[in-house]
Amino acid sequence: MTLATQDQGYGEIALVDLLDRLLGTGVVISGDVVISLAGVDLVQVQLHALISSVRAEMTQ
């Protein structure tokens, strides 16, 4: 599986290479989902995650 990039001279990037690059530097994922009915919040889910590799943390 490859991801097509914009025409900036990068070419195609394999999914494994993309994950390696993201985990090498670390990535933060943050999001909120609220399901409401008639203005009343029924379900609220919050996600806050910091993903980093151990290898990157050990070198610092």
C-alpha positions as CSV (number, residue, x, y, z in Angstrom):
1,M,0.0,0.0,0.0
2,T,1.4,3.4,-1.0
3,L,0.2,6.9,-0.5
4,A,0.2,9.3,-3.3
5,T,1.6,12.7,-2.5
6,Q,1.2,16.1,-4.0
7,D,3.4,16.9,-7.1
8,Q,6.3,18.2,-5.0
9,G,8.9,15.9,-6.2
10,Y,8.5,13.4,-3.4
11,G,7.0,10.5,-5.3
12,E,5.1,7.7,-3.6
13,I,5.7,6.8,0.0
14,A,5.1,3.3,1.4
15,L,2.9,3.1,4.4
16,V,5.7,1.5,6.4
17,D,8.0,4.4,5.6
18,L,5.4,6.9,6.6
19,L,4.8,5.1,10.0
20,D,8.6,4.9,10.5
21,R,8.9,8.6,9.9
22,L,6.0,9.5,12.2
23,L,7.1,7.2,15.0
24,G,10.7,8.3,14.7
25,T,9.7,11.9,15.6
26,G,6.5,11.1,17.5
27,V,2.9,12.1,16.8
28,V,0.1,13.6,18.8
29,I,-3.5,12.5,18.1
30,S,-6.3,14.6,19.6
31,G,-10.0,14.5,18.9
32,D,-13.4,15.0,20.4
33,V,-16.7,13.4,19.3
34,V,-20.1,14.5,20.7
35,I,-23.3,12.8,19.8
36,S,-26.3,14.9,20.7
37,L,-30.1,14.7,20.1
38,A,-32.3,17.8,20.3
39,G,-29.5,19.8,21.8
40,V,-28.8,17.3,24.6
41,D,-25.4,15.7,24.6
42,L,-25.8,11.9,24.9
43,V,-22.3,10.7,24.3
44,Q,-19.0,12.5,24.5
45,V,-15.7,10.8,23.6
46,Q,-12.3,12.5,24.0
47,L,-9.1,11.0,22.6
48,H,-5.7,12.4,23.5
49,A,-2.7,10.2,22.6
50,L,1.0,10.7,22.3
51,I,2.7,8.0,20.2
52,S,6.4,7.7,20.0
53,S,8.9,5.0,19.6
54,V,11.2,3.8,22.5
55,R,14.2,4.2,20.2
56,A,13.6,7.9,19.8
57,E,13.2,8.4,23.5
58,M,16.4,6.5,24.4
59,T,18.6,8.6,22.1
60,Q,17.7,11.8,24.0
